[in-house]
Amino acid sequence: MRRIFTISIFTLWLFFRPGFLRAQDTLIVYDISSQTIDTLLPVAVGPPLGFAKTSSSTGTMGNKATLSQIPPTTNLFSGSDFCDITKAANSFNLASYPARTAVALRYYRGDSLKTGCSGMLVSPSAVLTAGHCVYNYAGRTFSTFDSLKICPAYNNGVDHPALPVSMAKKIYIFKTYYDRNTTDDIALIQLEEPIGLQTGWVGIGYEANLNNYQNKVLHKFSYPCRDPFGNRVFNGDTMFYNYGYINITSGYLGINSPAATGAQGQSGSSFLYTDNTDYYAVGVFNYSNTYYHYPIRQNAFAQLEHVLTTYATGISEKHPASTDPAIYPNPFIDRLYIGSNDTKTRIMKLSNSLGQVLREVSVSSGAPTEINTSDLAPGLYVLWGEADGRSFSAKCMKE
């Protein structure tokens, strides 16, 4: 977690000038296994939008918790309507949604597993976090870890027994941040496995007028591991929770209280908005002082949405097992068929690249199961479900 000291008038002018806010930015893509770096050119950003968000889903596990829509009145940061952190397990079943979309980042370095930052699942196979959680800003390198494990609802030093985990596959950060500009300190982590199909995920939200976030209750799940101010002791092995009203300061989402100081490990956690129907992350925790969160602006939203719908789509890239259902033809046009040699009946679902379930069918041995796809638009789809006690997902393309 970094601290803010001085921001010059010139920096503020540079940061807020209209052209800067609308600038498009290339993404740097780091492949963890090969330790190679590539670039992803920006997609065009359309006319200014007042509000936009990506999809959210409770996944296949259900069990949705109700989050308070009223700000807290006790345990507050002084002079604010936002409470201090408490253990999340005191308020939630951690296997409930959306608590289980909060993840701990666990770093492997050699033979050691280290505590790290926080994040939140924002698609079946992508996590939103801070750029400085996955990229060494000072040394300009990603190689501070060998591999990265993503653990939903990690608590008391162990993976949650009811929830899947995944290793990270790729990292996406903005070139401005890669080039040592502190703007766009945001990252996406693409996972090897689409664990969000089970756990669910929250969306990413963009709001042109940041003042619209005031007087809305925002929620936070995080993994503090060290207090840089030396006031409290954390070790990064437990999920914490707090919520309330926030403030807008110098273009950041934060809390105007001298007591609102974050801890290392909370970096990468999100301010989460929900009305208990919609769920979306609106900013990423970057700075200790006054709980500063970098808001999702329109350019960042457009580039992140592109990654979520094109690359981190919830498709497993592992080779199928011999017991997996057979899918044909692929590409398909008006019909898709699923064959199985399993005597047990399985429920299979067809989703678009946003994770929206469009078809649900029962599949068993015998004649192939037919799915009518004549009304679906051309593009990428995912067929997924459980087969022989293991999760299964496969990419399908409609021509």
C-alpha positions in Angstrom: 0.0 0.0 0.0 1.5 3.4 -1.0 1.2 6.7 0.7 0.3 10.1 -0.9 2.4 13.1 0.0 2.1 16.1 -2.4 0.2 16.6 -5.6 1.3 19.7 -7.6 -1.1 22.1 -9.3 0.4 21.1 -12.6 -0.2 17.4 -11.9 -3.8 18.1 -11.0 -4.3 20.1 -14.2 -2.7 17.3 -16.3 -4.8 14.7 -14.6 -8.1 16.4 -15.1 -7.8 18.1 -18.4 -10.5 16.8 -20.8 -8.2 15.3 -23.4 -6.4 13.2 -20.8 -9.6 11.7 -19.4 -10.7 10.6 -22.8 -7.3 9.2 -23.9 -7.2 5.6 -25.0 -4.5 3.4 -23.5 -2.7 0.3 -24.7 -2.8 -2.7 -22.3 0.4 -4.6 -21.4 -0.2 -8.3 -21.2 2.1 -10.5 -19.1 1.9 -14.3 -19.6 2.9 -15.8 -16.2 4.1 -19.2 -17.3 6.2 -18.1 -20.2 7.2 -14.7 -18.5 6.7 -12.9 -21.8 5.2 -9.5 -22.4 2.8 -8.5 -25.2 0.6 -5.5 -26.0 -3.1 -5.2 -26.6 -4.0 -2.2 -28.6 -6.9 -0.1 -27.2 -10.4 -0.4 -28.5 -12.2 2.8 -29.5 -14.0 4.7 -26.8 -17.4 6.0 -27.9 -19.1 9.3 -27.0 -19.2 10.2 -23.3 -21.5 7.9 -21.3 -23.2 8.8 -18.1 -23.1 5.3 -16.7 -22.2 1.8 -17.8 -21.5 -1.6 -16.2 -20.5 -5.1 -17.1 -22.5 -8.2 -16.2 -22.7 -9.8 -12.8 -23.8 -13.3 -11.8 -24.5 -15.3 -8.6 -23.0 -18.4 -10.4 -24.3 -21.9 -9.9 -23.9 -21.9 -6.1 -26.8 -19.5 -5.2 -26.9 -18.6 -1.5 -27.1 -14.8 -1.9 -26.6 -12.7 1.2 -28.4 -9.4 1.8 -26.1 -6.4 2.2 -27.2 -3.3 4.1 -28.5 -0.3 2.2 -28.2 1.9 5.3 -24.9 3.4 6.5 -23.5 2.1 9.8 -23.9 4.0 13.0 -21.2 2.3 15.1 -17.5 1.6 14.9 -17.1 4.5 12.5 -14.0 6.2 11.2 -14.1 9.6 13.0 -16.2 12.2 11.3 -17.5 9.8 8.6 -20.3 7.5 7.9 -18.0 4.5 7.0 -17.1 1.9 9.6 -13.7 0.4 10.4 -12.9 -3.2 9.4 -14.1 -6.2 11.3 -13.8 -9.9 10.4 -16.1 -10.7 7.5 -17.1 -14.0 9.0 -18.8 -12.1 11.9 -21.3 -10.7 9.4 -21.5 -13.2 6.5 -21.3 -16.9 5.6 -18.2 -16.5 3.5 -19.5 -19.1 1.0 -22.4 -16.7 0.3 -22.6 -14.3 -2.6 -21.1 -11.7 -3.0 -18.6 -12.4 -0.2 -17.2 -15.4 -2.1 -16.3 -13.1 -5.1 -13.7 -11.5 -2.9 -10.3 -13.2 -3.4 -6.9 -13.3 -1.8 -3.9 -13.1 -4.0 -1.3 -15.6 -2.9 2.2 -15.4 -4.4 4.6 -18.3 -5.0 8.2 -17.3 -4.8 10.5 -20.3 -5.1 9.1 -22.8 -2.6 7.4 -20.2 -0.5 3.8 -19.1 -0.6 3.4 -15.4 0.4 0.5 -13.2 1.4 -0.4 -10.5 -1.1 -3.2 -8.2 -2.1 -6.9 -8.4 -2.5 -9.1 -8.7 -5.5 -12.6 -9.4 -6.7 -14.0 -11.7 -9.4 -15.5 -9.7 -12.2 -16.1 -12.4 -14.8 -16.0 -16.2 -14.8 -12.3 -16.1 -15.2 -11.0 -12.6 -14.3 -10.1 -10.7 -11.1 -10.0 -7.0 -10.7 -7.1 -5.7 -8.6 -4.5 -2.9 -8.4 -1.7 -2.6 -10.9 0.9 -2.3 -8.1 -0.3 -5.7 -6.8 1.0 -7.5 -9.9 3.7 -5.2 -11.3 6.8 -3.9 -9.5 6.4 -0.2 -10.3 9.9 0.9 -9.2 11.8 -2.0 -10.8 9.5 -2.2 -13.9 9.1 -6.0 -13.7 6.4 -8.6 -13.2 8.9 -11.2 -12.1 8.5 -10.6 -8.3 6.6 -13.9 -8.2 6.8 -17.3 -10.0 3.1 -18.0 -10.0 -0.1 -16.5 -8.5 -2.9 -18.4 -6.8 -6.4 -16.9 -6.6 -8.4 -18.0 -3.5 -12.1 -17.0 -3.1 -13.1 -16.3 0.5 -9.7 -17.3 1.8 -9.9 -17.2 5.6 -8.0 -18.1 8.7 -5.1 -19.1 6.6 -6.8 -21.8 4.5 -8.7 -22.1 1.2 -12.4 -22.2 1.6 -13.3 -26.0 1.4 -16.6 -25.3 -0.5 -15.1 -23.0 -3.1 -12.8 -23.6 -6.2 -9.4 -21.9 -6.6 -7.4 -21.2 -9.7 -3.9 -20.2 -10.7 -3.5 -17.0 -12.7 -2.7 -17.2 -16.4 -2.2 -13.6 -17.6 -2.0 -10.1 -16.2 -3.3 -7.0 -18.0 -2.2 -3.5 -16.9 -2.4 -0.1 -18.6 0.7 1.1 -20.4 0.5 4.4 -18.6 1.1 2.6 -15.3 3.6 0.3 -16.9 5.6 3.4 -18.0 5.6 4.6 -14.3 2.7 7.0 -14.5 0.6 6.6 -11.4 -2.7 6.9 -13.3 -4.7 3.8 -14.1 -3.3 1.8 -11.2 -5.7 -1.0 -12.2 -5.1 -4.6 -13.3 -7.1 -7.6 -14.5 -5.9 -11.1 -13.8 -7.0 -13.8 -16.2 -7.4 -17.2 -14.6 -6.6 -20.7 -15.8 -10.0 -22.0 -14.7 -13.5 -20.3 -14.9 -14.2 -20.6 -11.2 -16.6 -17.7 -11.4 -19.1 -20.0 -13.1 -19.6 -21.6 -9.7 -18.8 -18.7 -7.3 -20.4 -16.0 -9.4 -18.8 -12.6 -10.0 -19.6 -8.9 -9.8 -19.5 -6.3 -12.6 -17.3 -3.3 -13.2 -19.1 0.0 -13.1 -18.3 3.3 -14.7 -19.9 6.6 -13.5 -19.1 9.9 -15.3 -20.2 12.0 -12.3 -18.3 10.6 -9.3 -20.6 12.6 -7.0 -23.3 10.1 -7.8 -21.4 7.6 -5.6 -21.9 9.8 -2.6 -25.0 9.0 -0.4 -24.9 5.4 -1.7 -23.7 2.7 0.6 -20.6 1.0 -0.7 -19.1 -2.2 0.6 -15.6 -3.6 0.9 -14.1 -7.0 1.4 -10.3 -7.1 1.8 -7.2 -8.9 3.2 -5.1 -6.5 5.3 -1.6 -7.9 6.0 0.4 -5.0 7.5 -0.5 -1.6 8.9 2.1 0.9 7.5 1.3 3.3 10.3 2.1 0.7 13.0 -1.2 1.0 14.7 -2.6 -2.6 14.3 -1.3 -6.0 13.5 -2.7 -8.1 10.5 -1.2 -11.0 8.7 -3.2 -11.2 5.4 -4.8 -14.6 6.2 -8.3 -13.4 7.0 -11.1 -11.6 5.1 -12.3 -8.3 6.6 -15.4 -6.2 5.8 -16.5 -2.6 6.2 -19.1 -0.4 4.5 -20.8 3.0 4.5 -20.9 6.4 2.7 -17.7 7.6 0.9 -16.4 11.0 -0.2 -14.9 12.4 -3.4 -11.5 14.0 -3.1 -9.2 15.1 -5.9 -10.8 12.7 -8.3 -10.5 9.7 -6.0 -13.1 7.8 -4.1 -12.2 7.9 -0.4 -13.2 8.7 3.2 -12.5 12.1 4.7 -11.3 11.0 8.0 -7.8 11.0 9.6 -8.6 7.6 11.0 -9.4 6.1 7.6 -6.0 4.7 6.8 -5.7 1.4 5.0 -3.3 -1.5 5.5 -1.1 -3.2 3.0 -2.9 -6.2 1.6 -6.1 -4.2 1.1 -4.6 -2.9 -2.1 -6.6 -4.2 -5.1 -9.9 -4.5 -3.1 -12.9 -2.7 -4.5 -15.6 -0.4 -3.4 -18.6 -2.5 -4.2 -22.1 -1.1 -5.0 -25.2 -3.2 -4.7 -28.9 -2.7 -4.3 -29.0 -6.5 -3.7 -30.0 -6.9 -7.4 -27.1 -5.3 -9.3 -23.5 -5.8 -8.1 -20.5 -3.9 -9.5 -17.1 -2.6 -8.4 -16.7 1.1 -8.8 -13.1 1.7 -7.7 -9.8 0.0 -6.8 -8.0 0.6 -3.5 -4.6 2.2 -4.2 -3.4 4.5 -1.4 -3.4 4.1 2.4 -4.2 7.7 3.1 -7.9 8.5 3.4 -8.8 5.1 1.8 -8.1 6.4 -1.7 -9.6 4.3 -4.5 -8.9 4.9 -8.2 -12.3 5.2 -9.9 -13.1 3.3 -13.1 -13.2 6.0 -15.8 -14.7 5.6 -19.3 -11.4 4.8 -21.1 -10.5 2.2 -18.5 -14.0 0.8 -18.5 -13.9 0.3 -22.3 -10.5 -1.5 -22.3 -11.4 -3.7 -19.3 -14.8 -4.6 -20.8 -13.0 -5.6 -24.0 -10.7 -8.0 -22.1 -13.6 -9.5 -20.2 -15.7 -10.2 -23.3 -12.9 -11.2 -25.6 -10.2 -12.9 -23.6 -11.2 -13.7 -20.0 -14.5 -15.2 -21.2 -14.8 -18.2 -18.8 -13.4 -20.7 -21.2 -11.1 -23.4 -19.9 -8.1 -23.9 -22.2 -7.2 -27.3 -20.7 -7.5 -30.4 -22.9 -10.8 -32.3 -22.4 -10.9 -35.6 -20.6 -12.2 -38.7 -22.4 -15.4 -38.6 -20.3 -16.3 -35.1 -21.2 -19.4 -34.6 -23.4 -18.9 -34.4 -27.1 -20.0 -31.1 -28.8 -20.6 -30.8 -32.5 -20.6 -29.2 -35.0 -18.2 -26.5 -33.9 -18.5 -23.9 -35.4 -22.3 -24.4 -35.5 -25.1 -22.5 -37.2 -28.7 -23.4 -36.3 -28.2 -26.5 -34.2 -25.7 -27.7 -31.5 -25.5 -31.3 -30.4 -24.2 -32.7 -27.1 -23.3 -36.4 -26.9 -22.5 -38.3 -23.7 -21.6 -41.8 -22.7 -22.5 -41.2 -19.1 -25.5 -43.0 -17.7 -26.2 -40.2 -15.3 -28.2 -37.2 -16.4 -26.2 -33.9 -16.4 -27.4 -30.3 -16.6 -25.5 -28.4 -19.2 -25.8 -24.6 -19.8 -25.0 -22.4 -22.8 -23.8 -18.9 -22.0 -22.6 -16.0 -24.0 -19.3 -14.3 -23.5 -20.8 -12.1 -20.7 -21.8 -15.2 -18.7 -25.5 -14.9 -19.4 -27.2 -18.3 -19.5 -29.2 -18.6 -22.7 -30.0 -22.3 -22.8 -30.2 -25.1 -20.2 -30.6 -28.8 -21.1 -30.4 -32.3 -19.6 -27.8 -34.5 -21.1 -27.5 -38.3 -20.7 -26.3 -41.3 -22.8 -28.2 -42.4 -25.9 -29.3 -40.0 -28.6 -27.4 -36.7 -28.7 -29.2 -33.7 -27.0 -30.1 -31.0 -29.5 -30.0 -27.3 -28.8 -31.8 -24.9 -31.1 -29.5 -22.0 -31.7 -31.2 -20.4 -34.7 -32.0 -17.2 -32.8 -28.5 -16.7 -31.4 -26.2 -14.0 -32.8 -23.0 -15.1 -34.4 -20.1 -15.1 -31.9 -18.5 -16.9 -29.0 -20.4 -19.1 -26.6 -19.5 -21.3 -23.6 -21.1 -24.7 -22.9 -20.5 -25.7 -19.3 -21.7 -27.8 -16.4 -20.7 -30.8 -14.3 -19.7 -34.1 -15.8 -18.5 -37.2 -13.8 -17.9 -35.1 -10.7 -15.7 -32.6 -12.4 -16.5 -29.1 -13.9 -16.6 -28.9 -17.7 -16.6 -25.9 -20.0 -15.9 -25.7 -23.8 -15.8 -22.9 -26.3 -18.4 -22.9 -29.1 -18.6 -20.6 -32.1 -21.7 -19.7 -34.1 -21.0 -18.6 -37.6 
